[in-house]
Amino acid sequence: MGYLGEEIRKLGFGLMRLPQKDGVIDVEQVKEMVDLFMEAGFTYFDTAWAYAGSEDAIRQALVERYPRERYQLATKSAAWINCKTKEEAYAQFDASLKQTGAGYFDFYLLHNLGEGRSHYFDDFDMWNWVLEKKKAGLVKHVGFSFHSTPEELEEILQAHPEMEFVQLQINYADWDNPAVQSGRCYEVARKYGKPVVIMEPVKGGMLATPPLTVEKIMKEAEPDSSTASWAVRFAADLEGVITVLSGMSTMEQMKDNLSYMKSFTGLTPEQKETLAKARAELKKIPLIPCTSCNYCAKVCPMNIGISGSFTAMNYLTLYSDLGRAKHQEGWLVGGHGQKSAGECIKCGKCEEACPQHIQIRETLEKVKDVLLA
């Protein structure tokens, strides 16, 4: 029996990265994955209005094929995407109901709060609106997903104690990462007694192929276990967790996750020690020592996305994935309304403000040469 009175096992099927065929979601393969997932006793499915094609696919693969009481379905409202009025934001709910055909949602989330996105939910009074949906029986549990600082998370939880749960990005790589602070965000959620749904336990797939020195530690401990399994188990071992979402996009990923999560009861002391060694090894890798304090941003006359650029470069260093690093740079910089490293005029004000004494101008040149080429 999980938190909030729902019978939920510790693995959830994240529907953001579903398998594709000829550029569209492969519904037939999704059906096979759903069947395997359900046969193993797992029941939690997570989609969102903003996941193109996902709600429609899960209608065909799950809703139209299984009794409604046999599973939990979560979806989300992204009021910050092209919504100028509250009516436009509210319409996402109706669209989700129609696309999923689910009749109601077990878990409904205000999607991706944090930074400049949170105010939309305030402006459109969506906190009260979602409670009305619950009273109407269209939602069982209300919560929100979050990507920002622990300080901002605490502000939201103080302002909205009516929220029943929070969805957080948590994984062993980001646990002590000063730019993500997933450990501190988790602690804030627990401080306010909120159960947690965990997203990105494998960091978008990055921890399935961690740096070789990290992989070596895990393979020496358990030669037959996948590196991804360590990431999912780390998250599932935390207290107060409703479920851990894995964005599975292949049958192989599904089978691997089920192989170790069907009987998962917690990490052993030896496994915790292995993960501690892996985190320690990650810390040895030379990264740009940016803590995302953004003092530099406050003095930059060009509004350069300095910390976002550095986070993307650190991704490249850790995971050797240039495509994903470029994607990160685009989202963390341009996606947040800031200018790219190539716009730097080298005035040096940022370096005067940086408490980490980073050679920012020189490092931005590297960002331009590597990520913007």
N, C-alpha and C positions, 0 to 999 in steps of 0.2 A: 504494500500500500504506500503510494507516494505522498508527497506533500499536497496540501489542499484537498485531501480526501479522494484523490484519483488513483486508480490502480495503474501505475506507470512504471515500466522498467527503465533502466538507466541508459538506454540507447534510443535516440530519436532519429528519424529519417529526415534530414534536411533536404528540401526540394529546390534549392537554388541552382544546383549544378547537375541537372538531370542529363542522362545520356542523349545524344543527338544523332540524327541520321539525315544526311543531305541538308544540314543547316536547320532542322526543326527537331523538336523533342521526339524521341523514339518511344511512343506510348506503349508499344508492344513490349519493349524491354523493361519499361517502367512497371508494367503489369507483373512481369516475372519477378522483378525485385521486390515489389509490394507483397507478392505471394510468399516469397521466401522470408521476408521480414515478419509477416503476420504468423506464418507457420512456426517461427522460432519464439513466438510469444510477445513480440514487441508491437506497440500500438500507437506511438506518438509520431505525427507527421507535421512538419513545419513548412509552410509556404508563405507567400506575401503577394499583395496586389502588384507590387513592383517587380516581381520575378516573372518576366515575360513568358507566357505560355504555361507556367507552372500550375496555376489554379485549374486551368482547363484540363491539363494532363492528369492531375490527381483526381479530378471528377471521373474521368474515364477509367483510371487504373484502380481506384479505391472506392470512391463514393457509390458508383453505379454497380459495384461488384461485391460489397460487403455490407452487412447490417450496420446501421449507424451507431448502435451502442457498442460495437466491437473495437472502436478506435477513437483516438483523440486527434482533432484537427486544429492546428493553430494557423492564423494568418494575421496580416498587419496592415495598418494604414500609414501611408507616407505623405502626410499633409504638406510637406515641404517640396513635393514634386509638382510643379506647375499648378498649384492651387492658389487662386487669388481671392476666393470667397470660401466661407464655411460650407456652403452647399456643395462646392466642388470637392472639398475634403470629405464630406459625409458620403458623397456618391461612391467613393471607393468601397465602402462597406457593402452597398447594394450590388456593386459590380462583383465583389468577392463572393457574395451569396449566390449570385447567378452563375458565375464561372465555376464554382465548386459544386453547386447543387446540394450543399451539405445541410441546409435547413437552419443550422446554428453552428457556432464555433465554440469549441471547448475552451480555447485560449485565444484571446484577441489582444493584440499589442499595438500600441502607438509606436511607430517604427523609427529607429535610429535617432533617438534624442541625443542632444549634445551640441555644443558650439552654437552655430547660427541657426540650427534647425529647430531647437526646442520652442522658440517663441511662437511658431505656427500653431502648435497645439494649445498654447495659451490664447492666442488671438482668436482662434475658432472655437474656444470653449469646449475642446474635445474631451477634457477630463470628465465633465458632467455628462456630455453626450454619450460617452462609452458606458457610463453607469446606467443611463437610460436604456441602452441596448441590453444590458445585463438584466435590468428589471423586466424588460419585455420578453426575456427568455431566449434572446438571440445570441447571447454570450454567457458562458459559464464563469469564466475567470478573466479578469482584466489586468493588464500589466504593460510593460514597455521594454523595448530593446534600447541599448545605450552604447555609445562610442564616444567617450570623453574622459574627463578627469574625475578622480574620486570626490573632489570638492564639489563639482557640479552635480554628481550623482547624489551626494548628501543633500544638497539644496532641493533637488526634485523630490526626494523621499520625505524630506521635512514638509514640503508644501503639499504633497499628495499621499498621505498615509493610507488612503483608500486603495491604492494600487496593491494587488495581491502578490505579484511576483515581478522579477526583473530578469531580462535576458542579457548576458554579458559575454564579451569575448575573453575567454580564459584558456590559456595553455601554458605549458611549462617554460616555453621560451620567453613569453611576455610577463611571466609572474613577477619578476623583479625589474623588468624593463622600464626605465624612467620615462620613456615616451608613451608607453601604453598603460602601465601600472595596473595590470589586471588583478594582481594580488590585493592591492589596496582597494580596488573597486569591489572585489568579492567581500572583503572585510567590512566595507560600508554596508553592503546589502545585508550581511549577517547581523551587523549592529542593529539594524532596523527590523530584524526578524523576517526578512523577505526571502522566500525560497528562490532559487536561481535556476534558470535554464541556461545551459552553457552552449555558446556558439563558437565556431572557429577553434575547436580543440586541436586540430592539426594545422592551424594557421593557413587555411586555404590550400592545403596540400603540401606546404613547405616542410612540415615536420615528418612527412612520409619519406622525404629525401634530405635529411639534415646534413650538416657538414660531416665529412668522413670520420673525423676524430670523435664526434658524438655518436655516430652510428656504430663505431667500433666498440664503445663502452656497452651499448645495448646488445650487440650481437655476442659479445663475450659473456654477458649475463644470461641471455636466452637466445641461442642460435636460431631457433625455429620461430621466434616471434617477430612480426613485422615492426618496423620502427614506428609506423602509424599507431600500432596498438599501444605503445608506451604513452603516446600523447593522449589518446582517448581514455586510457585507464587512469592517467594522472588526474584528469578532469572528473571522472566518475567517482574517484575516491574521496572527493571533497564532501564535507557535511552540508546538508541543506540543499542538495541539488535535486531538482525534479527529474531532469534528464539531460543527456549530453547529445547534442545534435551533430551528426556527421553528414556532410554534403556529398553523399555517394553518387557517383556518376557511371560506375561500371559494376557488373555482376561480381567481379573479382573483389572489389572493395567491399561490397555487401557481404560476401562470404567470409572475408577476413574479419570484418567487424563482428559478425555473428559468432564466429568460432571462439572468440575469447570473452565476449560480453554475455553469452547465454548463461554462463556459470559464474560471472564475476561477482565476488562478494567483498572486494577490497584489496588493496595492495599489501603485500607482506613487508616486514621491515627491510628485507633484502632488496625488494623492488624499489622501495622508497629511497634506499641508499644509492641504487643505480641511477635513479632520476636526479638525485642531488649531484652525483658526479657528472651527469650529462649537462645539467645547468651550469655547473662550475666550469666545464669545458667550453661551453658557449661563451662564457664571460671572458675567456682567454683570447678569443678572436678579436683582433684589433678593429675597433669600430670608432666612428666619429663620436666623441663623448658628449653629444648633444642631449640635453634633458628636456627639450621642448618647453623651456621656461618662457621662450618667446620675448625675452627682453630685447633681442635683436630686432624683432618685428616692430616693436614700439618706436624704434628710432630710424628704421629704414625709410628713406624718402621715396623709394620706388615700390614699396609693398611687395618685396620679394618673399616667396615662400621658403624661407631658409630652413626652418626645422623640418618641414615636409620633404624638402629636397634631401636633407641629411638622412631622414628615416628611410627614404627610398634607396639611397646609396648603401646604407647598412643592410638592407634586405639583400642587395646584390652581393655584398661581401659574405653574408651568412649562407645564402642559398644558391649563388651562382646562376640565378635565373634573370637574365637581362629583360626579357619580355615582361615578367611580373614586376620587376623594379621600375620599368618605364610606366607601367600601368599605375603603380603606386605614386610615382611622381605626378602623373596627370591628375589623379584623384586628390592627393594631399595638397597640391599646389593650385593648379587651375580649377579643380573642383571646389576649392575653398575661396575662390575669387582673388587669388594672389598671382603675381607675375613669376615667370620662370627665372632660373639662374642666369640665363642669357641676357636678362635686362639689367643686371647689376652694373652700377656706374663706379664701383670700387671706391666709394667715399670713405670707408673705414669706420663709420659710426657704429656699425654692428659689432665690430671687434672690441671697441671701447666698452660696449655694454655687456659683452659675453662673460658670465662668471666662470665658464669653463676654459677661457682663454683659447678658444678655437681660432685657427687661421681661416676665418670664414671666407674671405675673398678668394684665397687660393683654392679652398675646397669647393666653392661654387663653380670655379673654372673646371674642376674635375667633373662636377655634375653636368655641366654644359657639354663637355667633351664626350662623356660616357652615356648619359641618359637622354640627351637632347640631340645627339648627332643623327 
